[in-house]
Amino acid sequence: MSAPSVLTATRRTETGKSVSHLRKAGRLPAVVFGHGLASISVSLDAHEFEHVRRAAHSNTIIELKIDGKDVHRVLVHGVQVDPRTRHMLHVDLFELKSGEEVTVEIPLHTIGESYAVERLGGTLLHNVDRVKVRALPEKLP
């Protein structure tokens, strides 16, 4: 397993339509939630999150530092995107609890070429391109 990505955040009190000024300032509103945990409203640097998002997969653990002191281990649960501008609007981060299993989708990548495709001119159809895996956060592939 690779080292977790690190992301910094600050707590926010703005909710609803008042978060538009955060987006104009280059911040991205987000919420951290988990099983049995209180939700935390935070804002992320949009540019920094985009770099982490491009390097991370759906099952990559991210270390989220809130206000430079609280460290939370999270997975990106969902990203809300504006359909017209394709800008990110909001991020949902799922906080992991040690010892609690999580279910994630792992993309499948085929390697090599089928004999039928290579020598007989066949066509290979991939009916499944991802598989759901349930495991402890430390054991995620």
C-alpha atoms as an extended CHARMM CRD file, in Angstrom:
* protein
*
       141  EXT
         1         1  MET       CA              0.0000000000        0.0000000000        0.0000000000  PROA      1               0.0000000000
         2         2  SER       CA              1.3440000000        3.4560000000       -0.8760000000  PROA      2               0.0000000000
         3         3  ALA       CA              1.7170000000        6.3190000000        1.5880000000  PROA      3               0.0000000000
         4         4  PRO       CA             -1.4560000000        8.3430000000        2.0830000000  PROA      4               0.0000000000
         5         5  SER       CA             -1.8450000000       11.6840000000        0.3360000000  PROA      5               0.0000000000
         6         6  VAL       CA             -1.9510000000       14.7560000000        2.5870000000  PROA      6               0.0000000000
         7         7  LEU       CA             -4.5430000000       17.5030000000        2.2490000000  PROA      7               0.0000000000
         8         8  THR       CA             -5.0640000000       20.5890000000        4.4200000000  PROA      8               0.0000000000
         9         9  ALA       CA             -8.4310000000       22.0630000000        5.3440000000  PROA      9               0.0000000000
        10        10  THR       CA             -9.9540000000       24.7700000000        7.5020000000  PROA      10              0.0000000000
        11        11  ARG       CA            -13.2260000000       24.6280000000        9.3980000000  PROA      11              0.0000000000
        12        12  ARG       CA            -16.0530000000       26.7060000000        7.9670000000  PROA      12              0.0000000000
        13        13  THR       CA            -19.2970000000       28.0570000000        9.3360000000  PROA      13              0.0000000000
        14        14  GLU       CA            -20.7980000000       29.1340000000        5.9960000000  PROA      14              0.0000000000
        15        15  THR       CA            -23.4960000000       26.8650000000        4.6090000000  PROA      15              0.0000000000
        16        16  GLY       CA            -25.9640000000       26.9700000000        1.7460000000  PROA      16              0.0000000000
        17        17  LYS       CA            -25.6170000000       29.6640000000       -0.8900000000  PROA      17              0.0000000000
        18        18  SER       CA            -23.2010000000       31.6910000000        1.2300000000  PROA      18              0.0000000000
        19        19  VAL       CA            -20.3450000000       29.3350000000        0.2220000000  PROA      19              0.0000000000
        20        20  SER       CA            -20.1910000000       30.9560000000       -3.2240000000  PROA      20              0.0000000000
        21        21  HSD       CA            -17.6420000000       33.4980000000       -1.9570000000  PROA      21              0.0000000000
        22        22  LEU       CA            -15.4250000000       30.5630000000       -0.8850000000  PROA      22              0.0000000000
        23        23  ARG       CA            -15.4260000000       29.2230000000       -4.4300000000  PROA      23              0.0000000000
        24        24  LYS       CA            -14.5590000000       32.6700000000       -5.8070000000  PROA      24              0.0000000000
        25        25  ALA       CA            -11.5910000000       32.7680000000       -3.4180000000  PROA      25              0.0000000000
        26        26  GLY       CA            -10.2940000000       29.4280000000       -4.7320000000  PROA      26              0.0000000000
        27        27  ARG       CA            -11.6640000000       27.3640000000       -1.8390000000  PROA      27              0.0000000000
        28        28  LEU       CA            -13.8180000000       24.2670000000       -2.1770000000  PROA      28              0.0000000000
        29        29  PRO       CA            -16.5340000000       23.5000000000        0.3990000000  PROA      29              0.0000000000
        30        30  ALA       CA            -16.4620000000       19.9600000000        1.7720000000  PROA      30              0.0000000000
        31        31  VAL       CA            -17.9490000000       17.8760000000        4.5500000000  PROA      31              0.0000000000
        32        32  VAL       CA            -16.2580000000       15.1180000000        6.5640000000  PROA      32              0.0000000000
        33        33  PHE       CA            -18.5990000000       12.4060000000        7.8380000000  PROA      33              0.0000000000
        34        34  GLY       CA            -18.4610000000        8.8350000000        9.0640000000  PROA      34              0.0000000000
        35        35  HSD       CA            -20.3300000000        6.1380000000       10.9630000000  PROA      35              0.0000000000
        36        36  GLY       CA            -21.1470000000        7.3460000000       14.4460000000  PROA      36              0.0000000000
        37        37  LEU       CA            -19.1850000000       10.5860000000       13.9290000000  PROA      37              0.0000000000
        38        38  ALA       CA            -20.4380000000       14.1600000000       13.8430000000  PROA      38              0.0000000000
        39        39  SER       CA            -20.1490000000       15.8680000000       10.4490000000  PROA      39              0.0000000000
        40        40  ILE       CA            -17.4880000000       18.5530000000       10.0740000000  PROA      40              0.0000000000
        41        41  SER       CA            -17.8800000000       21.3550000000        7.5210000000  PROA      41              0.0000000000
        42        42  VAL       CA            -14.5180000000       22.3260000000        6.0360000000  PROA      42              0.0000000000
        43        43  SER       CA            -13.0900000000       24.1640000000        3.0650000000  PROA      43              0.0000000000
        44        44  LEU       CA            -10.2100000000       22.9060000000        0.9260000000  PROA      44              0.0000000000
        45        45  ASP       CA             -7.8390000000       24.6520000000       -1.4320000000  PROA      45              0.0000000000
        46        46  ALA       CA             -9.3960000000       23.7850000000       -4.8140000000  PROA      46              0.0000000000
        47        47  HSD       CA             -6.0450000000       23.6200000000       -6.6390000000  PROA      47              0.0000000000
        48        48  GLU       CA             -4.4700000000       21.3970000000       -3.9770000000  PROA      48              0.0000000000
        49        49  PHE       CA             -7.5020000000       19.0620000000       -3.9810000000  PROA      49              0.0000000000
        50        50  GLU       CA             -7.3700000000       18.7840000000       -7.7790000000  PROA      50              0.0000000000
        51        51  HSD       CA             -3.7220000000       17.6320000000       -7.5680000000  PROA      51              0.0000000000
        52        52  VAL       CA             -4.5620000000       15.0480000000       -4.8990000000  PROA      52              0.0000000000
        53        53  ARG       CA             -7.6240000000       13.8990000000       -6.8470000000  PROA      53              0.0000000000
        54        54  ARG       CA             -5.6190000000       13.3320000000      -10.0230000000  PROA      54              0.0000000000
        55        55  ALA       CA             -2.9730000000       11.3010000000       -8.1810000000  PROA      55              0.0000000000
        56        56  ALA       CA             -5.4270000000        9.3560000000       -6.0010000000  PROA      56              0.0000000000
        57        57  HSD       CA             -7.9100000000        6.6270000000       -6.8720000000  PROA      57              0.0000000000
        58        58  SER       CA            -11.3120000000        5.9220000000       -5.3630000000  PROA      58              0.0000000000
        59        59  ASN       CA             -9.6490000000        3.7240000000       -2.7420000000  PROA      59              0.0000000000
        60        60  THR       CA             -6.7130000000        5.9780000000       -1.8210000000  PROA      60              0.0000000000
        61        61  ILE       CA             -6.5510000000        7.0140000000        1.8270000000  PROA      61              0.0000000000
        62        62  ILE       CA             -6.0450000000       10.7560000000        2.2930000000  PROA      62              0.0000000000
        63        63  GLU       CA             -4.7370000000       12.3180000000        5.4990000000  PROA      63              0.0000000000
        64        64  LEU       CA             -6.8290000000       15.4420000000        6.0830000000  PROA      64              0.0000000000
        65        65  LYS       CA             -5.3070000000       18.0210000000        8.4410000000  PROA      65              0.0000000000
        66        66  ILE       CA             -7.9810000000       20.3670000000        9.7360000000  PROA      66              0.0000000000
        67        67  ASP       CA             -6.6580000000       23.7280000000       10.9780000000  PROA      67              0.0000000000
        68        68  GLY       CA             -3.1680000000       22.2190000000       11.1950000000  PROA      68              0.0000000000
        69        69  LYS       CA             -3.9000000000       20.0880000000       14.2560000000  PROA      69              0.0000000000
        70        70  ASP       CA             -6.6670000000       17.4950000000       13.7540000000  PROA      70              0.0000000000
        71        71  VAL       CA             -5.6720000000       14.6370000000       11.4280000000  PROA      71              0.0000000000
        72        72  HSD       CA             -8.4010000000       12.4950000000        9.8780000000  PROA      72              0.0000000000
        73        73  ARG       CA             -7.9950000000        9.5330000000        7.5290000000  PROA      73              0.0000000000
        74        74  VAL       CA            -10.5950000000        9.9090000000        4.7640000000  PROA      74              0.0000000000
        75        75  LEU       CA            -11.6870000000        8.5550000000        1.3900000000  PROA      75              0.0000000000
        76        76  VAL       CA            -13.2580000000       10.7350000000       -1.3100000000  PROA      76              0.0000000000
        77        77  HSD       CA            -16.8840000000        9.6040000000       -1.2480000000  PROA      77              0.0000000000
        78        78  GLY       CA            -18.2770000000       11.9700000000       -3.8580000000  PROA      78              0.0000000000
        79        79  VAL       CA            -17.5390000000       15.1110000000       -5.8390000000  PROA      79              0.0000000000
        80        80  GLN       CA            -20.3470000000       17.3910000000       -6.9920000000  PROA      80              0.0000000000
        81        81  VAL       CA            -19.5480000000       19.0460000000      -10.3370000000  PROA      81              0.0000000000
        82        82  ASP       CA            -21.3880000000       21.8510000000      -12.1380000000  PROA      82              0.0000000000
        83        83  PRO       CA            -22.7140000000       20.2820000000      -15.3780000000  PROA      83              0.0000000000
        84        84  ARG       CA            -22.2450000000       23.4830000000      -17.3950000000  PROA      84              0.0000000000
        85        85  THR       CA            -18.8300000000       24.7190000000      -16.2930000000  PROA      85              0.0000000000
        86        86  ARG       CA            -17.3630000000       21.3790000000      -15.0860000000  PROA      86              0.0000000000
        87        87  HSD       CA            -16.0520000000       23.1580000000      -11.9520000000  PROA      87              0.0000000000
        88        88  MET       CA            -16.1360000000       21.2850000000       -8.6700000000  PROA      88              0.0000000000
        89        89  LEU       CA            -18.8370000000       22.5320000000       -6.3240000000  PROA      89              0.0000000000
        90        90  HSD       CA            -18.6110000000       20.3060000000       -3.2480000000  PROA      90              0.0000000000
        91        91  VAL       CA            -16.7210000000       17.2770000000       -1.9080000000  PROA      91              0.0000000000
        92        92  ASP       CA            -17.8950000000       14.5430000000        0.4670000000  PROA      92              0.0000000000
        93        93  LEU       CA            -15.1120000000       12.9210000000        2.4990000000  PROA      93              0.0000000000
        94        94  PHE       CA            -15.7870000000        9.6740000000        4.3780000000  PROA      94              0.0000000000
        95        95  GLU       CA            -13.7810000000        9.3600000000        7.6060000000  PROA      95              0.0000000000
        96        96  LEU       CA            -12.3380000000        5.9250000000        8.2770000000  PROA      96              0.0000000000
        97        97  LYS       CA            -12.4690000000        4.2370000000       11.6550000000  PROA      97              0.0000000000
        98        98  SER       CA             -9.7260000000        1.7830000000       12.5140000000  PROA      98              0.0000000000
        99        99  GLY       CA            -11.0400000000       -1.7710000000       12.6330000000  PROA      99              0.0000000000
       100       100  GLU       CA            -14.1650000000       -1.0050000000       10.5670000000  PROA      100             0.0000000000
       101       101  GLU       CA            -14.4220000000       -2.4940000000        7.0810000000  PROA      101             0.0000000000
       102       102  VAL       CA            -15.2730000000       -0.2900000000        4.1010000000  PROA      102             0.0000000000
       103       103  THR       CA            -16.6150000000       -1.1780000000        0.6590000000  PROA      103             0.0000000000
       104       104  VAL       CA            -14.9590000000        0.4350000000       -2.3710000000  PROA      104             0.0000000000
       105       105  GLU       CA            -15.0070000000       -0.1570000000       -6.1120000000  PROA      105             0.0000000000
       106       106  ILE       CA            -11.6830000000       -1.2390000000       -7.5850000000  PROA      106             0.0000000000
       107       107  PRO       CA            -11.1710000000       -0.7040000000      -11.3380000000  PROA      107             0.0000000000
       108       108  LEU       CA            -10.0190000000       -3.7500000000      -13.3160000000  PROA      108             0.0000000000
       109       109  HSD       CA             -7.2340000000       -3.4000000000      -15.8790000000  PROA      109             0.0000000000
       110       110  THR       CA             -6.6690000000       -6.2110000000      -18.3460000000  PROA      110             0.0000000000
       111       111  ILE       CA             -3.1390000000       -7.0920000000      -19.3600000000  PROA      111             0.0000000000
       112       112  GLY       CA             -2.0890000000       -8.9230000000      -22.4730000000  PROA      112             0.0000000000
       113       113  GLU       CA             -4.1320000000      -10.0130000000      -25.4570000000  PROA      113             0.0000000000
       114       114  SER       CA             -6.4880000000      -12.9390000000      -25.9000000000  PROA      114             0.0000000000
       115       115  TYR       CA             -5.4620000000      -15.7440000000      -28.2510000000  PROA      115             0.0000000000
       116       116  ALA       CA             -8.7980000000      -15.4550000000      -30.0650000000  PROA      116             0.0000000000
       117       117  VAL       CA             -8.3480000000      -11.7210000000      -30.6090000000  PROA      117             0.0000000000
       118       118  GLU       CA             -4.6980000000      -11.9470000000      -31.5930000000  PROA      118             0.0000000000
       119       119  ARG       CA             -4.7900000000      -14.8990000000      -33.9880000000  PROA      119             0.0000000000
       120       120  LEU       CA             -8.4080000000      -15.5540000000      -34.9310000000  PROA      120             0.0000000000
       121       121  GLY       CA             -9.6970000000      -11.9910000000      -35.4040000000  PROA      121             0.0000000000
       122       122  GLY       CA            -12.1420000000      -12.1800000000      -32.5140000000  PROA      122             0.0000000000
       123       123  THR       CA            -13.5160000000       -9.3450000000      -30.4120000000  PROA      123             0.0000000000
       124       124  LEU       CA            -13.1680000000       -9.3020000000      -26.6390000000  PROA      124             0.0000000000
       125       125  LEU       CA            -15.9840000000       -7.6940000000      -24.6750000000  PROA      125             0.0000000000
       126       126  HSD       CA            -15.3460000000       -6.5160000000      -21.1190000000  PROA      126             0.0000000000
       127       127  ASN       CA            -18.6570000000       -6.8640000000      -19.2940000000  PROA      127             0.0000000000
       128       128  VAL       CA            -17.1430000000       -5.9780000000      -15.9240000000  PROA      128             0.0000000000
       129       129  ASP       CA            -14.7270000000       -3.0690000000      -15.5440000000  PROA      129             0.0000000000
       130       130  ARG       CA            -14.7500000000       -2.7510000000      -11.7420000000  PROA      130             0.0000000000
       131       131  VAL       CA            -15.3910000000       -4.9410000000       -8.7340000000  PROA      131             0.0000000000
       132       132  LYS       CA            -16.6290000000       -4.0990000000       -5.2260000000  PROA      132             0.0000000000
       133       133  VAL       CA            -14.2350000000       -5.0280000000       -2.4320000000  PROA      133             0.0000000000
       134       134  ARG       CA            -14.9300000000       -5.0050000000        1.3020000000  PROA      134             0.0000000000
       135       135  ALA       CA            -11.8290000000       -4.7850000000        3.5020000000  PROA      135             0.0000000000
       136       136  LEU       CA            -10.1760000000       -2.9590000000        6.3730000000  PROA      136             0.0000000000
       137       137  PRO       CA             -8.8380000000        0.4560000000        5.2890000000  PROA      137             0.0000000000
       138       138  GLU       CA             -5.2400000000       -0.6790000000        5.8770000000  PROA      138             0.0000000000
       139       139  LYS       CA             -5.7100000000       -3.6790000000        3.5530000000  PROA      139             0.0000000000
       140       140  LEU       CA             -7.3100000000       -1.9100000000        0.5660000000  PROA      140             0.0000000000
       141       141  PRO       CA             -5.6150000000       -2.7500000000       -2.7510000000  PROA      141             0.0000000000
